[in-house]
């Protein structure tokens, strides 16, 4: 081979290797559960800093979720709804600020509404963690469209903790 050809091939190989190393900046996938009933399940969920729940969340901070889901109908707008269950029996809606609950402005990778059937999109959900007791909580996250149909839904166990070191945490185990 000619020296110039060898240099070109070496550069191509190096470029493809670097592309593979840089690759995907996504967080690792988090193990989440299906919602009860036959509701659409996300393609993948990534919770910052958590692969296997319960996910530790710190009071007074924001926990980042990236939710990949498949669109199965024409969607002009979507909203996030959260329900929190504590002590295994008390379930309440978790109110979100309007700008956090709005799905369309928080889509990633250049996606925007309206969404069309067969699209796969990623929603960046910045979940505010309030000043709540340090206990285990089962959260159900629903993305609902303009017709109040569920676009996707999943359940994730979290453990609310203080931000300072040495804090005591009470973890509750839920039956599946």
C-alpha positions in Angstrom: 0.0 0.0 0.0 1.0 3.6 -0.6 2.0 5.6 2.5 -0.8 8.1 1.8 -3.4 5.3 1.6 -2.1 3.9 4.9 -2.4 7.3 6.6 -6.0 7.8 5.3 -7.0 4.3 6.5 -5.4 5.0 9.9 -7.2 8.3 10.2 -10.6 6.7 9.3 -10.0 3.9 11.8 -9.1 6.4 14.5 -12.2 8.6 13.7 -14.5 5.6 13.9 -13.0 4.5 17.2 -13.3 7.9 18.7 -16.9 8.1 17.5 -17.6 4.9 19.3 -15.9 6.0 22.5 -17.8 9.3 22.5 -20.9 7.6 21.4 -24.0 8.0 23.6 -24.0 10.5 26.5 -27.1 8.8 28.0 -27.2 7.8 31.6 -27.4 4.0 32.3 -30.9 2.5 32.2 -32.8 2.3 35.5 -34.9 -0.8 36.4 -38.5 0.4 36.7 -41.8 -1.5 36.9 -45.0 -1.4 34.9 -48.1 0.5 36.1 -51.1 -1.7 37.0 -53.4 -2.5 34.1 -52.4 -2.5 30.4 -50.8 0.9 30.1 -48.0 1.7 27.6 -44.6 1.1 29.1 -41.6 3.3 28.3 -38.8 2.0 26.0 -36.3 3.0 28.7 -36.0 5.1 31.8 -32.8 6.6 33.2 -32.8 8.1 36.6 -29.6 10.1 37.3 -27.3 8.2 39.7 -29.6 5.2 39.9 -29.6 1.8 38.1 -31.4 -0.4 40.7 -34.1 1.2 42.8 -34.8 2.3 45.4 -33.3 5.4 44.0 -31.8 7.8 46.6 -33.2 11.3 46.2 -32.1 14.3 48.2 -34.6 16.7 49.9 -34.7 20.1 48.3 -33.0 19.1 45.1 -34.1 18.1 41.6 -33.9 14.5 40.4 -33.4 14.0 36.6 -35.3 11.3 34.8 -34.9 10.7 31.0 -37.9 8.8 29.7 -37.8 7.3 26.2 -41.2 6.4 24.9 -42.9 5.4 21.6 -45.7 7.6 20.3 -48.8 5.7 19.1 -51.0 8.6 18.1 -50.9 12.3 17.1 -50.0 14.3 20.2 -50.3 18.1 20.3 -49.6 18.4 24.0 -48.7 16.2 27.0 -48.5 16.6 30.7 -46.7 14.7 33.5 -48.8 13.4 36.4 -47.2 11.8 39.5 -48.8 9.8 42.2 -46.8 9.0 45.4 -47.5 6.0 47.7 -46.0 5.9 51.2 -46.4 3.3 53.9 -47.8 1.1 51.2 -51.3 2.5 51.7 -51.4 6.3 51.4 -51.5 7.4 47.7 -51.6 11.1 46.8 -51.1 13.1 43.7 -47.7 14.9 43.7 -48.3 18.4 42.3 -45.8 19.6 39.8 -45.0 23.2 38.7 -46.6 23.8 35.3 -43.3 24.2 33.5 -42.0 20.9 34.9 -45.2 19.0 34.1 -45.2 20.2 30.5 -43.7 17.4 28.3 -43.4 19.2 24.9 -41.0 21.9 26.0 -38.8 19.3 27.7 -38.3 16.9 24.8 -34.7 16.1 24.0 -32.6 15.6 20.9 -34.5 18.2 18.7 -37.9 16.6 19.2 -40.9 18.9 19.5 -44.7 18.8 19.5 -46.8 17.8 17.6 -45.6 14.2 17.9 -46.6 11.7 15.2 -47.4 8.0 15.6 -44.3 5.8 15.3 -42.0 8.5 16.7 -39.7 7.5 19.6 -38.8 10.5 21.8 -37.0 11.3 25.0 -38.5 13.5 27.7 -36.3 15.1 30.3 -38.2 15.2 33.5 -36.7 17.4 36.2 -38.5 16.0 39.3 -38.4 18.5 42.3 -37.9 16.7 45.6 -39.7 18.5 48.4 -39.0 18.7 52.1 -40.6 15.4 52.9 -40.0 12.8 55.6 -37.1 10.5 55.0 -39.0 7.4 54.0 -39.4 5.1 51.0 -41.9 6.2 48.4 -43.3 4.4 45.4 -43.9 6.9 42.6 -46.0 6.4 39.5 -45.2 8.7 36.6 -47.8 9.1 33.8 -47.3 11.1 30.6 -50.8 12.0 29.4 -51.8 13.6 26.1 -54.3 16.3 25.2 -57.1 13.7 25.3 -56.0 12.5 28.8 -54.9 9.2 27.2 -51.8 7.7 28.8 -48.8 7.9 26.4 -46.6 6.0 28.9 -46.5 5.0 32.5 -44.0 3.5 35.0 -43.4 2.9 38.7 -40.1 3.7 40.5 -39.2 3.2 44.2 -37.3 6.1 45.7 -35.8 6.8 49.1 -35.9 10.4 50.4 -32.8 11.4 52.2 -31.2 14.4 53.8 -28.4 16.1 51.9 -25.9 16.0 54.8 -23.7 13.0 55.6 -24.6 10.8 58.5 -28.4 11.3 58.2 -30.6 8.5 59.2 -32.8 6.9 56.4 -35.9 4.8 56.9 -36.6 2.5 54.0 -39.9 0.7 53.4 -40.2 -2.4 51.4 -43.3 -2.8 49.2 -44.9 -6.0 48.2 -45.2 -6.3 44.4 
